[in-house]
């Protein structure tokens, strides 16, 4: 037993030394847990931020001025006044995302409670702002009209809305955490698979076969070494990129999250070794990686909830450790859940991880035996 642990430890050190000499792979790891997290969080934002807007004020009334002055930073840039003839040229050039046309006699019709219209022109090539911004503009205009007339909606229901876990609806919070979870899945599969494929392509796997080593020791050395790299990267991302740079508050225990990550790494690294055993070259491993990782990322519950998926897909994805890990990560980091709430998911991750490990080990043993 002591000799086996000694072999696993030193084989893992060899893997780390090999990885540190691979400048391209090392750069990918650093980028994935630093700049990629920041880019994924900020670029995925669906919030309206400094949207360009202009008004064609043909009414020139007190109400129209109140409406125009209601648009301010940070959601909208200071509104500009333009003429009706400038609407098409400025929108064709992409200068404004929104142009609101307030017709003449607008305030008089409102005071008389007559039907009237406001024209909203939207540059739909800016899809995110176009969809969200139209709702903001309509709500702001309706609110200013109601305030100017001192009108209040009369309803028997007083709806009190409370947003849990993200009170300001900042999409950056979700984007940053989701990017970390996705990178954990991708890199753990890629690193372990590439480590085994590198042995085969360089011919060093034959050197290992003549040593007093078995398949389990070789697999475990790659799992613990590549898993350690992932855990270091995740810790750096959470402490520096997420909390310090993006200023995203983490609700739960980081140690519990790292423990859940450690459990899921058993599965994902075993998947990488399984794929590397099937593939005959690094390009084939890359193709298998793409075929596997895309469904895992899209169907694990991070992009869309399970409820929106077909029932067959839901049952299939419950057999995936990444699905349970996504639920655990969101519960810990967003909701501050403790182990009493997520222990069932942790147990599922562990059981599925053992199954993946045994399956990958069986195939790896057969592959080594065929080379003897």
Residue, then its C-alpha position, 0 to 999 in steps of 0.5 A: x500500500x505504501x509503495x502504491x501511494x509512493x508510485x502514485x505521488x511521483x507519477x503525479x509529480x511527473x505529470x505536473x512537471x510535464x504540464x509546466x513545460x507545455x507553455x501552450x496548455x499552461x497559458x490556456x489554464x491561466x487564461x481560462x481561470x482569469x481573463x475568460x472569467x471576466x470576459x464571460x461575466x461582462x460580455x454575457x450581461x443582458x442589462x441595459x448599460x449606456x444605451x444610446x437614445x434620441x428623441x424627436x420632440x414635436x410636442x415641445x410640452x412640459x410632459x414631453x420634457x419630463x419624459x425625456x429627462x427621465x432617461x439618464x445614466x447608467x442605463x441610458x446615455x443622456x438623450x439627444x434631441x434630433x429632427x424627424x429627418x435625422x431618424x433614418x440616417x442616424x439609425x442607418x449609421x448605428x449612431x442610436x439604438x433607440x429613437x422615440x418620436x413624440x407627436x405634436x399635441x401629445x400632452x393635450x390628448x393625454x389630458x383629454x384622455x384621448x388615444x395617442x401613440x408614441x413611435x419607438x424606433x429600435x435598431x434590432x441588430x443590437x439584439x440584447x439591448x433591443x429586446x430588453x430596452x423596449x420594455x424599460x422605455x415603455x415602463x419609464x414613459x408610462x410612469x412619467x405619464x401617470x406621475x404627471x396626471x397624479x394617477x395611480x392604478x387601483x387594484x385589490x391586490x398589492x403585489x410585493x416583489x422580492x428578488x432573492x440572491x440577486x436583488x439588483x438582477x445583475x446578470x454579471x453575477x450569474x455569468x461569472x460563476x457559470x463561466x467558472x463551472x463550465x471551465x472546470x468541466x472543460x479543462x478537467x476532461x481536456x487535461x486528463x485526456x491530453x496527459x494520457x494521449x501525450x504519453x501514447x504519442x511520445x512513447x512513454x506509455x511503454x516505459x511505464x509498462x515495464x515498471x512495477x506499475x498497474x493501470x490504477x496507479x497510472x490513472x490515479x496519478x493523472x487524476x490527482x495531478x490534473x485535479x490539483x491544477x483545476x482546484x488551484x485555478x478555481x480558488x484563484x478565480x473565486x478569490x481574485x477574479x470573482x470577489x475582487x475584480x468583479x465584486x460578486x459576493x459569494x454566499x456559501x462556504x468556499x471549502x464546501x464548493x471546493x469539496x464538491x469540485x473535488x468529487x466531480x473531478x473524479x468523474x470528469x478526469x475519468x471521462x478524459x482518460x476514457x476518451x483518450x483510451x478510445x482515441x488514436x491521436x490528439x486530433x481524434x481526442x479533440x473531436x471526441x471532446x467537442x462531441x461530449x463537452x457541448x451537450x454537457x454544457x448545454x444540458x447541465x442546467x446552467x444555460x437553461x433550467x431542467x423544466x424547459x427540457x424534454x423529460x427524456x433529456x432530464x432523465x438522461x442528464x440526471x445520470x451525468x455528474x455535471x448536472x448534479x454539480x451545477x445544482x450544487x455550485x449554484x446552491x452553494x455560491x448563490x443561495x449559501x446552502x450547507x451540506x444538509x441541503x446538498x448532501x443528496x447531490x454530493x452522494x450522487x456525484x460520488x457514486x457516478x464518479x466511482x462508476x466513471x472511474x471503474x469504466x475508464x479503468x477497465x477500458x484502460x487495462x484492456x488497452x494496456x494488455x493489448x500492447x503487451 
